[in-house]
Structures are given as C-alpha cells and as structure tokens.
Amino acid sequence: MGTVENHLIELLPRRERLRLLAVSELINLEPDEILCEPGKPIHHVYFPIEASISLLALIDGSPGVEVGMVGREGMLGGQMALGVAMAPVHALVQNPGTVRRISVSAFRSELACSPALQRGMHNYLYVRMAQMITSAACLRFHLIGPRLARWLLMSQDRAHSDHFHVTHEFLAAMLGVRREGITAAASALQRDGLIEYRRGQLKVLDRPGLEAAACGCYAVDREAYAALL
C-alpha cells in the first residue's frame, strides 16, 4: 500500500510531483495553530496530508465564521497562482497532523515552470470559490441542524476517521450560531442515532443517515470538486 499523500500533489505528473516534493518539508501542525491572517503576507503554502484547516472570515472583531475547510483534498495559499501573496482569510488548524509546507519563493518558482501545477491551482481556486459561495448561501438560508450535519460530514472526510474531538463552543463559532443552538441540534442528531457525543468526543454512527440529515450543500461541494479535481 502506498504512502498517503495530498491529493493535489498526487494529480501532478511524476516529474513535476517529485520536483514539488523536493522543495517541501513535512511538518506536524498543532491544534489551534494560526497559519495566516487576512490582509497579511503569507510566507508558506500548505498541502495537508493528515491535518485539517478551518478558513474563517473575521468581521468587526468577531471570533469569525467558517467559510471553508481544507484537508488532504486541497491546500492553503492557492492565491499564489494569481501572483498574490496576501492572505484573504484567517486560517486555523482544526485537527492536528502532518502537512507539506513550501516557502512562497520556492512555490512561486515551481509555478513558473510547471503548467500542470498552474492548471491544478486554477482548478482548485475555482472549486474553492464555488464552495465559499455555497457556504455563504448555506449560512443565510439553512437551519442549524442540517448545517451541523454537513459540517460533521466535512470534518469526517478530512479526519479520515469516524471519531474526532470537537466542542460545542468551537462548533458554535464555526457555524456562527449560539452554543444553545448547537446543543439542541447535536442532541437531535444523537437521539436519531446518527452520532454519539460525550465530553468533546464525537463519533459518527450512521454515515448514510447523517448525509440524509445534511443540507444539499454537502453534495453540491463534492460535485464541484469531482468535476474538476
């Protein structure tokens, strides 16, 4: 069985993939580590392998609301493909684990000599934009319960496990709702036998049932990704 790798890197032709791997370093990210902040220059791009990263929009000093999530399927710093080294979001490590980190200068050099990397980044940027649009509409029009189910599915996909650590406070911040709303929605999912939740440890018991409980945005995101990547 081969070593698990970031999917965007896996898609590259062998020669270009090996060249990108050669300029990367494998590091471990810790929970709640901040990787970039809006309006500030970035110094590295990140290709997660095991870790997952929450992308937050910060407005008027608020703790922020999640507008995206990045795991092994994606990367952080894709705006470099547009020649922009400024971060558009607050990026926070959600689940710890390994990532490939590449300096901005090295990544810029690889982009300049790799048409395949350029195409991959452009496709990923389009998918990321489409997913953020879906997230904005989801935040405005969908109820907490279906949104929570969607978020749990997205987290499970990136954790590559049916159980992970998450608190009600964190969920409330990510979904932009009050803690009481998360408690009620999580309790309903637990009563329906879809999840088990105790002291911050969440386990998905019924994946098909959770997919049925989620809003349609989850399927829309997956379709957008599959169409190009």
VEXRO-468570 format. One record per residue (C-alpha): residue number from 1; y, z, x. Coordinates in nm, 2 decimals. Each point is the difference from the previous one (the first is absolute). Example, Ala and Ser with C-alpha at 12.3 -4.5 7.8 and 13.67 -1.06 7.14 Angstrom:
BEGIN
    nr        v        w        u
     1    -0.45     0.78     1.23
     2     0.34    -0.07     0.14
//
This chain:
BEGIN
    nr        v        w        u
     1     0.00     0.00     0.00
     2     0.34    -0.10     0.14
     3     0.29     0.23     0.07
     4     0.24     0.05    -0.29
     5     0.33    -0.18     0.06
     6     0.32    -0.06    -0.18
     7    -0.04    -0.29    -0.25
     8     0.31    -0.19     0.11
     9    -0.12     0.00     0.36
    10    -0.35    -0.10    -0.11
    11     0.15    -0.31    -0.16
    12     0.14    -0.14     0.32
    13    -0.18    -0.26     0.21
    14    -0.20     0.16     0.28
    15     0.23    -0.09     0.28
    16     0.31     0.12    -0.17
    17    -0.18     0.31    -0.13
    18    -0.10     0.10     0.35
    19     0.35    -0.05     0.13
    20     0.15     0.22    -0.27
    21    -0.26     0.27     0.06
    22     0.08    -0.01     0.37
    23     0.36     0.10    -0.06
    24    -0.09     0.27    -0.26
    25    -0.09     0.37     0.05
    26    -0.24     0.19    -0.21
    27     0.16     0.33    -0.11
    28    -0.06     0.27    -0.26
    29     0.26     0.07    -0.27
    30     0.05     0.35    -0.14
    31     0.07     0.09    -0.37
    32     0.37    -0.01    -0.10
    33     0.10    -0.17     0.32
    34     0.31    -0.22    -0.05
    35    -0.03    -0.35     0.15
    36     0.33    -0.15    -0.10
    37     0.31     0.07    -0.20
    38     0.22    -0.24    -0.21
    39     0.28    -0.17     0.19
    40    -0.12     0.11     0.34
    41    -0.16    -0.23     0.26
    42    -0.37     0.01     0.05
    43    -0.17     0.03     0.34
    44    -0.36    -0.08    -0.10
    45    -0.20    -0.18    -0.26
    46    -0.32     0.16    -0.13
    47    -0.33    -0.15    -0.11
    48    -0.20     0.28    -0.18
    49    -0.37     0.02     0.05
    50    -0.08     0.34    -0.16
    51     0.34     0.14    -0.08
    52     0.21    -0.08    -0.31
    53     0.38     0.00    -0.02
    54     0.23     0.06    -0.30
    55     0.31    -0.22    -0.03
    56     0.28     0.19    -0.17
    57     0.34    -0.09    -0.14
    58     0.26     0.27     0.06
    59     0.30     0.02    -0.23
    60     0.29     0.25     0.00
    61    -0.19     0.26     0.21
    62    -0.30     0.00    -0.23
    63    -0.35     0.07     0.15
    64    -0.07    -0.37    -0.08
    65    -0.24    -0.19    -0.22
    66    -0.29    -0.21     0.13
    67     0.05    -0.37    -0.02
    68    -0.31    -0.10     0.20
    69    -0.30     0.11     0.20
    70    -0.15    -0.14     0.32
    71    -0.35     0.03     0.13
    72    -0.25    -0.21     0.19
    73     0.10    -0.30    -0.22
    74     0.35    -0.01     0.13
    75     0.26     0.10     0.26
    76     0.33     0.18     0.04
    77     0.28    -0.20     0.16
    78    -0.06    -0.34    -0.15
    79     0.38    -0.07    -0.02
    80    -0.03    -0.08     0.37
    81    -0.13    -0.34    -0.11
    82     0.35    -0.06    -0.14
    83     0.16     0.10     0.32
    84     0.11     0.34    -0.15
    85    -0.06     0.32     0.20
    86     0.16     0.22    -0.26
    87    -0.22     0.22    -0.23
    88     0.05    -0.06    -0.38
    89    -0.21     0.31    -0.11
    90    -0.09     0.36     0.09
    91    -0.36    -0.02     0.13
    92    -0.20     0.32    -0.02
    93    -0.36     0.05     0.11
    94    -0.20     0.08    -0.31
    95    -0.35     0.02     0.15
    96    -0.06     0.06     0.37
    97    -0.21    -0.23     0.22
    98     0.01    -0.28     0.25
    99     0.25    -0.29     0.02
   100     0.08    -0.27     0.24
   101     0.36     0.04     0.13
   102     0.19    -0.29     0.16
   103     0.35     0.02     0.15
   104     0.26    -0.21    -0.17
   105     0.05    -0.21     0.32
   106    -0.37    -0.07     0.04
   107    -0.04    -0.09    -0.37
   108     0.30    -0.23     0.02
   109    -0.15    -0.18     0.29
   110    -0.33    -0.05    -0.18
   111     0.18    -0.13    -0.31
   112     0.18    -0.26     0.21
   113    -0.32    -0.15     0.14
   114    -0.24     0.05    -0.29
   115     0.04    -0.23    -0.31
   116    -0.30     0.18    -0.16
   117     0.16     0.34     0.04
   118     0.33    -0.14    -0.15
   119    -0.19    -0.14    -0.30
   120    -0.19     0.32    -0.05
   121     0.33     0.20     0.01
   122     0.18    -0.23    -0.24
   123    -0.29     0.02    -0.25
   124    -0.01     0.38     0.03
   125     0.37     0.03    -0.05
   126    -0.03    -0.20    -0.32
   127    -0.28     0.22    -0.12
   128     0.19     0.31     0.09
   129     0.31    -0.12    -0.19
   130    -0.21    -0.09    -0.31
   131    -0.17     0.35     0.01
   132     0.34     0.17     0.03
   133     0.13    -0.19    -0.30
   134    -0.31     0.11    -0.19
   135     0.06     0.36     0.11
   136     0.35     0.00    -0.13
   137    -0.10    -0.13    -0.34
   138    -0.29     0.24    -0.01
   139     0.23     0.30     0.07
   140     0.22    -0.11    -0.29
   141    -0.24    -0.10    -0.27
   142    -0.34     0.18     0.04
   143    -0.10     0.35    -0.09
   144    -0.09     0.26     0.26
   145    -0.38     0.00    -0.07
   146    -0.06    -0.37     0.07
   147     0.24     0.01     0.29
   148    -0.19     0.30     0.15
   149    -0.33    -0.18    -0.04
   150     0.14    -0.30     0.18
   151     0.13     0.21     0.28
   152    -0.33     0.18     0.04
   153    -0.18    -0.34     0.02
   154     0.24    -0.13     0.26
   155    -0.05     0.32     0.21
   156    -0.38    -0.02    -0.03
   157     0.01    -0.36     0.12
   158     0.19     0.10     0.31
   159    -0.18     0.32     0.06
   160    -0.34    -0.18    -0.01
   161    -0.14     0.31    -0.16
   162    -0.05     0.14    -0.35
   163     0.17     0.32     0.09
   164     0.34     0.09     0.17
   165     0.26     0.27     0.02
   166     0.31    -0.02    -0.22
   167     0.22     0.26    -0.17
   168     0.17    -0.01    -0.34
   169     0.33     0.03     0.18
   170    -0.07    -0.30     0.21
   171    -0.11    -0.21    -0.30
   172     0.31     0.10    -0.19
   173     0.22    -0.12     0.29
   174    -0.19    -0.32     0.04
   175     0.01    -0.09    -0.37
   176     0.35     0.12    -0.06
   177    -0.09     0.25    -0.28
   178    -0.01     0.37    -0.05
   179    -0.29     0.21     0.12
   180    -0.09     0.10    -0.36
   181    -0.05    -0.37    -0.08
   182    -0.24    -0.04     0.29
   183    -0.19     0.31    -0.11
   184    -0.05    -0.12    -0.35
   185    -0.10    -0.35     0.11
   186    -0.24     0.12     0.26
   187    -0.16     0.25    -0.24
   188    -0.05    -0.28    -0.25
   189    -0.18    -0.22     0.26
   190    -0.21     0.30     0.10
   191    -0.10     0.08    -0.37
   192    -0.11    -0.36    -0.03
   193    -0.23     0.04     0.30
   194     0.19    -0.25     0.21
   195     0.10     0.23     0.28
   196    -0.06     0.35     0.13
   197     0.30     0.19     0.13
   198     0.00     0.34     0.16
   199     0.25     0.16     0.24
   200     0.14    -0.32     0.12
   201    -0.33    -0.17     0.05
   202    -0.05    -0.30    -0.23
   203    -0.33    -0.19    -0.05
   204    -0.04    -0.32    -0.20
   205    -0.31     0.04    -0.22
   206     0.02    -0.32    -0.21
   207     0.17    -0.29     0.17
   208    -0.05    -0.25    -0.29
   209     0.13     0.25    -0.24
   210     0.31     0.07     0.22
   211     0.06    -0.38     0.02
   212    -0.01    -0.02    -0.38
   213     0.25     0.29    -0.03
   214     0.24    -0.15     0.25
   215     0.29    -0.23    -0.10
   216    -0.04    -0.37     0.05
   217     0.22     0.01     0.32
   218    -0.30     0.10     0.21
   219    -0.19    -0.32    -0.08
   220     0.32    -0.21     0.04
   221     0.05     0.14     0.35
   222    -0.35    -0.07     0.10
   223     0.02    -0.36    -0.13
   224     0.33    -0.06     0.18
   225    -0.16     0.11     0.33
   226    -0.33    -0.19    -0.05
   227     0.19    -0.32    -0.08
   228     0.16    -0.02     0.35
   229    -0.18     0.24     0.22
//
